[in-house]
């Protein structure tokens, strides 16, 4: 079973997404540190996957973009760098999975060179679709890393619950408090590993 890292799916996690104000620098630092540590524990050829909500259920090598959140890619330095890469993408990732992909990039993953498979589940995903995704992810190598974009989505939650219900898991939860009046009081980063 892969290790599972759940990160906030807010575009504000991405440097440059909030303009000159860096609203979530502290949260981004925690996410980066966690992902650097977890990526350091996996082999260079170990699979890295992202799971999140999207308008339809699909999977593939999806290019991150924050366009659906109203943020032009050129405003985000890490996204602008992807435009220079001659990478064959299967499409554009939805906002939450894009945030997870960009968090991986911020932690040192070269998205143009290291394939990261993205699995998106529709908010209305059927039980059969959820089961298929669970089986797909359950068969990943033990040293694989699954990064989950935490956004209220019952289908995504069901996949994570099903994965972590089998075997013995340890879970580390880090709550990062915020003081911005327009943001939640805290953001959570969760790491689950099999024992």
Long-range contacts (C-beta under 8 A, 24 or more apart in sequence): 1-138, 1-140, 1-142, 1-163, 1-166, 1-167, 1-194, 2-47, 2-49, 2-137, 2-140, 2-141, 2-142, 2-143, 2-144, 2-145, 2-146, 2-163, 3-38, 3-41, 3-42, 3-144, 3-145, 3-146, 3-191, 3-192, 3-193, 3-194, 4-146, 4-148, 4-160, 4-163, 4-164, 4-190, 4-191, 4-192, 4-193, 5-34, 5-35, 5-38, 5-145, 5-146, 5-147, 5-148, 5-189, 5-190, 5-191, 5-192, 6-147, 6-148, 6-150, 6-160, 6-188, 6-189, 6-190, 6-191, 6-192, 7-31, 7-34, 7-35, 7-99, 7-100, 7-103, 7-147, 7-148, 7-149, 7-150, 7-189, 8-99, 8-150, 8-187, 8-188, 8-189, 9-52, 9-53, 9-95, 9-96, 9-99, 9-100, 9-149, 9-150, 9-151, 10-99, 10-187, 11-66, 11-69, 11-71, 11-95, 11-98, 11-99, 12-183, 13-99, 13-102, 13-103, 14-66, 14-76, 14-78, 14-99, 14-102, 14-103, 14-106, 15-76, 15-77, 15-78, 15-106, 16-75, 16-76, 16-77, 16-78, 17-66, 17-69, 17-71, 17-75, 17-76, 19-75, 23-180, 23-183, 24-178, 24-183, 24-187, 26-176, 26-178, 27-176, 27-178, 27-187, 27-189, 28-103, 28-106, 30-174, 30-176, 30-189, 31-103, 31-106, 31-107, 31-189, 32-103, 32-106, 32-107, 34-174, 34-189, 34-191, 35-103, 35-104, 35-106, 35-107, 35-147, 36-107, 36-108, 38-145, 38-191, 39-104, 39-107, 39-108, 39-109, 39-145, 41-143, 42-143, 42-144, 42-145, 43-143, 46-141, 46-143, 46-144, 46-145, 47-117, 47-140, 47-141, 47-144, 47-145, 48-104, 48-109, 48-114, 48-116, 48-117, 48-144, 48-145, 48-146, 48-147, 49-116, 49-117, 49-118, 49-119, 49-137, 49-140, 49-144, 49-145, 49-146, 49-147, 50-93, 50-97, 50-100, 50-101, 50-104, 50-116, 50-117, 50-118, 50-119, 50-146, 50-147, 50-148, 50-149, 51-97, 51-100, 51-118, 51-119, 51-120, 51-121, 51-133, 51-137, 51-146, 51-147, 51-148, 51-149, 51-156, 51-159, 51-160, 52-93, 52-94, 52-96, 52-97, 52-100, 52-118, 52-119, 52-120, 52-121, 52-148, 52-149, 52-151, 52-153, 52-156, 53-94, 53-96, 53-97, 53-120, 53-121, 53-122, 53-123, 53-149, 53-151, 53-153, 53-155, 53-156, 54-93, 54-94, 54-96, 54-97, 54-120, 54-121, 54-122, 55-94, 55-120, 55-122, 56-120, 56-122, 57-120, 57-121, 57-122, 57-125, 57-129, 57-133, 58-91, 58-119, 58-120, 59-117, 59-118, 59-119, 59-120, 59-136, 60-90, 60-91, 60-117, 60-118, 61-87, 61-88, 61-89, 61-90, 61-115, 61-116, 61-117, 61-118, 62-89, 62-90, 62-91, 62-92, 62-93, 62-97, 62-101, 62-118, 62-120, 63-87, 63-89, 63-91, 63-92, 63-93, 63-111, 64-92, 64-93, 64-97, 64-98, 64-99, 64-101, 64-102, 64-105, 64-111, 65-92, 65-93, 65-98, 66-95, 66-98, 66-99, 67-92, 68-94, 68-95, 69-95, 76-102, 78-102, 78-105, 78-106, 82-111, 82-112, 85-111, 85-112, 87-111, 87-112, 93-118, 93-120, 94-120, 96-149, 96-150, 96-151, 96-153, 97-149, 99-149, 100-147, 100-148, 100-149, 103-147, 104-147, 121-153, 121-155, 121-156, 121-159, 122-155, 123-153, 123-154, 123-155, 124-155, 125-155, 129-155, 130-155, 130-158, 130-159, 130-162, 131-162, 133-159, 134-159, 134-162, 134-163, 137-163, 138-163, 138-166, 142-194, 150-188, 150-190, 164-192, 167-194, 167-195, 168-194, 168-195, 169-193, 169-194, 169-195, 170-195
